[in-house]
Amino acid sequence: MLREKLQPFIDRYNEINELLSSPDITGDIKRMTTLSKEQSDLLPLYERSGEYLQVVEDIAENKTLLEDPELSELAKEELKDLEKRKPQLEDEIKKLLIPTDPNDDRNIYLEMRAGAGGDEAAIFVGNLLQAYMRYIESKGWKTEIINMSDGDFGGYKEVVILVKGDKVYSRLKYEGGTHRVQRVPATESQGRVHTSAITVAIMPEVDDVEIEINPNDLKVDVMRSSGNGGQSVNTTDSAVRITHLPTGIVVTNQDEKSQHKNRDRAMKVLKARLYEVEMREKIAQEKESRLAQVGSGDRSERIRTYNYPQNRITDHRIGLTLYRLDEILQGGLLEDLIEPADAHYQAEAMKHEGLA
């Protein structure tokens, strides 16, 4: 069954090889670039497929040698290694057969907003942002602050940062949703545990040509900046708020002293949000599996609870509970949460594709 699934990919790779050596293609730079990209994407699967088919052939050949008194011992040793390697290759190939997310290689806008819980939610935005920043640093990625709105008692009511690096969206795409925190706020005199919530959105950075916006659909307001912003704060109308009238999406940017730069940044975030809406609508229209629904980064979904009194983090989607909340958040060890989620959704995707 697996052999049948692999053959079309092998054939396509060989076909591209022939096309790339054709005079018709070598003279067409755009076509050659497209084919070269497709070939590069197919290469890992092509190589693993070749190795897998060779292993299957070698197993069959060694089994026929078991009856040979002179070669049976050697055949047994080779079979042991081959039969160990075969399931490893099958697992690698199944992962490679999962359809790739076209956004996996993109940079992202990481947006965090305080929700239920007011001041305590804003403080937790600051806590979780610090954990993300440490994780981002450990991956060697770069960040750029797009907008920050300070909380009244610390933290942030809202923060948007641009994260740039290798396969950023691929690693962080399952972070989108509602993050719930349970702890005793510093302002709580009775020592009672409060529950607050924040929302996280992971939005792929998009090119200008991918999302077209009708200028007539925009309402643009300028205002004086507030909060951190240098000498220009409250002295110039540099802050920009853009409202997309058809969707009601509002984006504010005040981090730069220049109104022009703030407007440019706000437009980039608006396009990322509209792209995210477009992705979710596409998934809903296609009525794909629950995997796709979850993977869309639906902000209404509660994905994790951070319980400080119990030093516990629970990921509700995959049934994972870790009693190392302090260590994970303070050390930015989010890979301990991201990797199991990624493995879970890969397994779900294999089932969806009939590969499990």
C-alpha positions, 0 to 999 in steps of 0.5 A, a space after each residue: 500500500 505504501 509502495 503505491 502511494 510513493 510511486 506517483 512522487 517518484 515518477 513526478 521527481 523523475 519527470 521534473 529531472 527530464 523537464 529541467 534538462 529540456 531546452 524549452 525549460 532552460 529558456 524559461 526562467 520562471 518555469 525553471 524556478 517553479 520546477 526547481 522549487 517543486 523538485 527541492 520540495 520532493 527531494 526528501 521524500 524521493 530519497 527516503 522512498 528509494 531507500 525504503 524500496 531498496 530495504 523491502 527488496 533486500 528483505 525479500 532477497 535475504 529471506 530467500 537465502 535463509 535456506 542456504 546453509 552457507 549464507 543463512 547466518 549472514 542473511 539472518 544478521 542482515 534481516 535483523 538490521 533491515 527489519 529494524 530500519 524498515 519501520 523507521 523509514 515508514 514513519 519518516 515517509 508517512 510524515 513526509 506524505 502529510 500535505 505541507 502547510 503553505 504558511 510553514 516557512 513564513 514569518 509571523 505576527 504574534 499578537 497577545 491581548 488581555 481578556 477576562 481578568 482585567 489587570 491580572 490578565 494584562 500582567 500575564 500577557 507580560 509573563 507569557 510574552 517574556 517566555 515567548 521572547 526567551 524561546 524565540 532567542 533560543 531559536 535564533 529568531 529575530 523580533 520587531 515590536 510593532 505595537 504595545 499598550 501598557 497595562 495599568 498595573 504592569 504587563 500589557 493590554 495588547 502587544 504585537 511583535 513580528 517574529 522573523 526566522 526559519 519556519 517560525 509559523 511552522 513551530 508556533 502555529 498551534 499557540 493561537 487560542 485562549 490561554 487561561 491563568 489561575 493564581 493569586 493576584 498581588 492585589 488580592 488580600 484574601 489569598 483567593 485564586 483568580 482565573 484570568 484569560 488572554 488570547 494569542 493569535 499567530 498570523 503569517 506575514 503576507 506580501 502586499 500582493 496577496 491581500 488587496 484592500 480597497 482604500 474606501 473600506 478603511 477609516 484612518 484616525 490619527 491621534 497623539 501617542 500614549 505610553 512609552 515612545 520617547 519625546 514625541 509622546 503627547 506632542 505630535 499626532 503620530 499614532 494611527 488607528 485603522 478600521 477595516 469597515 467590512 470586518 470591523 477589524 481595528 489596528 492601532 500603532 504608535 510605536 514609531 515617532 513617524 505617522 507614516 511608519 505607524 500607518 505602514 506597520 498598521 497596514 501590514 498587521 491589518 493584512 495579516 489579520 485579514 489573511 488569517 480570516 481568509 484562511 479560517 473561512 476557507 477551512 470552514 467552506 471546505 469542511 475539512 477535518 477537526 484537525 484543520 479546524 484546530 490548526 486554524 488558530 481559532 482564538 475562541 478555543 481554550 488551549 492551555 491553563 497555567 495554574 500557579 498554585 499547583 505549578 502546573 501547565 495543562 494543554 487541553 487539546 492533547 491531554 498533556 499536563 506538566 508540573 514545571 510551570 515556573 521552570 518552563 515560563 522563566 526559562 522559555 522552555 516552550 519546546 516542551 509544550 510545542 513539540 508534543 502538540 506538533 507530534 499530536 497534530 502530525 499523528 492526526 494528519 496521518 489518520 486523516 490522510 489514511 497513513 496511520 
